[in-house]
Amino acid sequence: MAAAATNTTQTEENVSLKLLLNETGNKVLFAEAGKDFVDILCSFLTMPLGTIARLVEKETSIGPVSVGCLNSLYKSVADLDQSCFCADTIKQMLLQPINFAEDYCNTLKLNIDDTQPTKSCQIALTMQALGCSKNLE
């Protein structure tokens, strides 16, 4: 069965944000935003830390961004050999975590999460089922 071709054209969306700035103190004194901006801002709270670490490492116009030691932890896991993990999928689960609010975030005017949409169903697994039930003594 052949998959249907999809036309993925991007449309430009505008989100309104008005700021009153104290330029000498480099502070925001007042912000006025619409529902779309608030929804986008709140969607950041749904992102797993692994996603945040991956996104802030990307090259941006403001240069590299650091989130405490999170960047170092992410890079350390990325550099680990696959044999250090008890199952092949564990490393991917840590570096490309699933955002369980994905459906909601995909409806927003701006979605900065670059994770590919989930194409499988959720299955509850125990650590024992993954082969990770090592004795932690």
C-alpha positions as CSV (number, residue, x, y, z in Angstrom):
1,M,0.0,0.0,0.0
2,A,1.6,3.3,-1.1
3,A,1.7,6.2,1.3
4,A,-0.2,9.3,0.2
5,A,2.0,12.2,-0.7
6,T,1.6,15.2,1.5
7,N,2.1,18.9,0.6
8,T,4.0,20.5,3.4
9,T,4.1,24.2,2.8
10,Q,4.8,26.6,5.6
11,T,2.8,29.7,6.1
12,E,4.0,32.7,8.0
13,E,2.2,33.4,11.3
14,N,2.3,36.5,13.4
15,V,2.3,36.6,17.1
16,S,1.8,39.9,18.9
17,L,4.0,41.0,21.8
18,K,4.4,44.6,23.1
19,L,7.2,45.4,25.5
20,L,8.1,48.4,27.6
21,L,11.8,48.3,28.2
22,N,14.2,50.0,30.6
23,E,17.2,50.1,28.3
24,T,19.6,51.4,30.9
25,G,18.7,48.6,33.3
26,N,18.2,46.1,30.5
27,K,14.8,45.0,32.0
28,V,11.3,44.5,30.8
29,L,9.0,46.8,32.7
30,F,5.7,45.7,31.1
31,A,4.7,43.0,28.6
32,E,1.4,42.7,26.8
33,A,0.8,39.5,24.8
34,G,-2.1,37.7,23.1
35,K,-3.3,34.2,23.8
36,D,-1.1,32.7,21.0
37,F,2.1,34.0,22.7
38,V,1.1,32.9,26.1
39,D,0.3,29.4,24.7
40,I,3.7,29.2,23.1
41,L,5.5,30.3,26.2
42,C,3.6,27.8,28.3
43,S,4.4,25.0,25.8
44,F,8.1,25.4,26.8
45,L,7.2,23.9,30.1
46,T,6.0,20.7,28.4
47,M,9.4,20.0,26.8
48,P,11.6,17.3,28.3
49,L,15.0,18.5,29.5
50,G,16.8,16.5,26.8
51,T,14.8,18.4,24.1
52,I,15.7,21.7,25.7
53,A,19.4,20.8,25.9
54,R,19.4,19.7,22.2
55,L,17.6,22.9,21.0
56,V,19.8,25.4,22.9
57,E,22.9,23.7,21.4
58,K,21.8,24.6,17.9
59,E,23.5,27.5,16.2
60,T,21.4,30.6,16.7
61,S,21.7,34.3,15.9
62,I,22.6,35.1,19.6
63,G,25.3,32.5,19.8
64,P,25.6,29.4,22.1
65,V,23.2,29.3,25.0
66,S,24.0,27.4,28.2
67,V,21.5,26.0,30.7
68,G,23.7,25.3,33.7
69,C,25.3,21.9,33.6
70,L,22.5,20.5,31.4
71,N,24.5,21.1,28.2
72,S,27.5,19.1,29.6
73,L,25.2,16.3,30.8
74,Y,23.6,16.0,27.3
75,K,26.9,16.0,25.5
76,S,28.3,13.4,27.9
77,V,25.4,11.1,27.2
78,A,25.7,11.7,23.4
79,D,29.4,10.8,23.6
80,L,28.8,7.6,25.5
81,D,29.3,4.4,23.5
82,Q,26.1,2.4,22.8
83,S,27.5,-0.5,24.8
84,C,27.2,1.5,28.0
85,F,23.4,1.3,27.8
86,C,21.4,-1.8,28.9
87,A,19.2,-1.6,25.8
88,D,19.8,0.0,22.3
89,T,16.8,2.4,22.7
90,I,17.8,3.9,26.0
91,K,20.4,6.4,24.6
92,Q,17.8,7.5,22.0
93,M,15.2,7.9,24.7
94,L,17.5,10.2,26.7
95,L,18.7,12.3,23.7
96,Q,15.4,12.4,21.8
97,P,12.8,12.2,24.5
98,I,9.1,12.2,23.6
99,N,7.1,15.3,24.5
100,F,3.7,13.9,25.7
101,A,2.2,17.3,24.9
102,E,3.2,16.9,21.3
103,D,-0.3,17.0,19.9
104,Y,-1.0,20.3,21.7
105,C,2.3,21.9,20.8
106,N,1.8,21.0,17.1
107,T,-1.4,23.2,17.1
108,L,0.5,26.4,18.1
109,K,1.6,29.1,15.7
110,L,5.2,28.5,16.7
111,N,6.6,25.1,17.6
112,I,10.4,25.2,18.2
113,D,10.6,21.5,19.1
114,D,12.3,19.8,16.1
115,T,11.5,16.3,17.2
116,Q,9.8,14.2,14.5
117,P,6.1,13.4,15.3
118,T,5.5,10.2,17.1
119,K,4.5,7.4,14.7
120,S,3.9,4.6,17.2
121,C,1.6,3.8,20.1
122,Q,2.6,4.1,23.7
123,I,3.4,0.9,25.5
124,A,4.1,0.8,29.2
125,L,7.3,-1.0,29.9
126,T,9.0,-1.8,33.2
127,M,12.8,-1.5,33.7
128,Q,12.8,-5.3,33.9
129,A,11.2,-5.7,30.5
130,L,13.9,-3.4,29.1
131,G,16.6,-5.6,30.6
132,C,17.6,-2.9,33.0
133,S,16.8,-4.7,36.3
134,K,20.4,-4.9,37.5
135,N,21.0,-5.1,41.2
136,L,21.7,-1.5,42.4
137,E,23.6,-2.5,45.6
